[in-house]
Amino acid sequence: MRNNGWRLIFIAFMFMAFSTSSLANDIAQLQRSGGVQIKSWLNDRQDIKQPEPVTINEQLTLYIEVSTPRWFTGGTRIGGIEIPDVIAKQRSQLAVNYAERRKGATWSVQLWEVDLYPQKSGEFVIPPLAVQVQVSIDSGVNVKGNLYTEPLRFTASLPSGLLTEETLWINSPKAEISQQWQQSNQELKAGDTITRTISVEATDTLSVLLPPIMTTDSVNRSNRYQAYAKPVRLSDTQNRGQYQAQRVEEEVYVLQTGGEHSFPEYSISWWDSDKGELRELRLEGQSFKVSHTFSSWMRYYKDNLLITLFVFISVIGFYLALKRYYNSQPKPAWWLFVQELKLGNEQRIRACLYARLRSQSGDLQLSALSSSADWQILAKQIQHEKISFIKGCSLWRELGRLANQKNEQRKSHYLALPQLARLNECYKGPKS
């Protein structure tokens, strides 16, 4: 009995293997006899094997049609499509089912669509794809097996010389970009937040192919705000046979200081595949006025306050050191002159001016310092008119300038005397 049991199991196993092989041979035989057909093509062009060249990231649709004069009795499955540098997307797991008349017979048809998006320039080959089908035959037995499509070729290239494969751009017949701003408070102050949301929408493409718009900058150049990016939201939808891709980016700006905050504009290149032209999608930046808090004001002007405090301490220290020094040393002439100007002592003011005249030029009269008419008039006014603080300071500087000028003239005159003596010797000739 035990041997009979093993014999029955072996017979059943062999029967199942034989049945599977028979079914596989039957589906191939059924295809050869015209009981089932499979066709594939690209972009609604059934009459050619290789369509016109497409552009990088452009949607290219692969159509797979399975048909039989009988009927399908099981689900149809398409094998995975793996093409280097090509994104394959089967948007729907259901085929378009319909019936049509062929040579007087009614055929059941399943039409499948797979969208392809080439990622670089070059020629691409779509290898034979396995399509698992199950159909009935006259005897009522189901036949199941794999049918294979024929290989197809297509080429892709950049649509414009202004683009490179590293450029961030959109390839779509229709694309739009929009943004929204949201404030945490109507009247902004340091510590509040601003949220910027940017949305990009395009047709006949994938959301993963939409490039990033906002360049994340966690700390902007002037440290006016901190930027925090939220996770990007990607979505692909279908509406009445039109595919819509959307990419939503959102950043939250935490305001660090008061003042006017400016946020940058953004732009992205868009190849309009309908019109065949390169366009640009642009978003304008925006500025906001932000009020300071005490802590933000201190933080914002910290460097200026430190510099001012350092200068103030340095000036006070220099003044105290200077005062301590002149407590034991004779005060400079300009210091005494300024003090006399503050007191308004006309006699002492004139005495200081004459002392400067003697020390700088050696003259005893102001009129002897310069022969210019303006200085002669000014020298007479000094003797009779009241000298104000501002006028006295101007006289002090002018007197020093004229004295230096006169001293330079005297020096050049003294230097010229030896030269004149040598010239006289030359004119006299040699001694006899």
ABEGO torsion letter per residue (X at the ends): XAAAAAAAAAAAAAAAAAAAAAAAAAAAAAAAAGABBBBBBBGGBAABABBBBBBBGBBBBBBBBBBBABBBABBBBBBBBBBBGBBBBBABABBBBBBBBBGGBBBBBBBBBBBBBBABBEBBBBBBBBBBBBBBBAAGBBBBEBBBBBBBBBBBBBABAABBAABBBBBBABBBBBBBBBBABABBBBGBBBBBBBBBBBBGBBAAABBBABBBBABBAAGABBBBBBBBBBBBBBBGGBBBBBBBBBBBBBBABBEBBBBBBBBBBBBBAAAGBBBBBBBBBBBBBBBBBAAAAAAAAAAAAAAAAAAAAAAAAAAAAAAAAAAABBBBAAAAAAAAAAAGBAAAAAAAAAAAAAAAAGBABAAAABABAAAAAAAAAAAABBBBAAAAAAAAAAAAAAAAAAAAAAAAAAAAAAAAAAAAAAAAEBBX
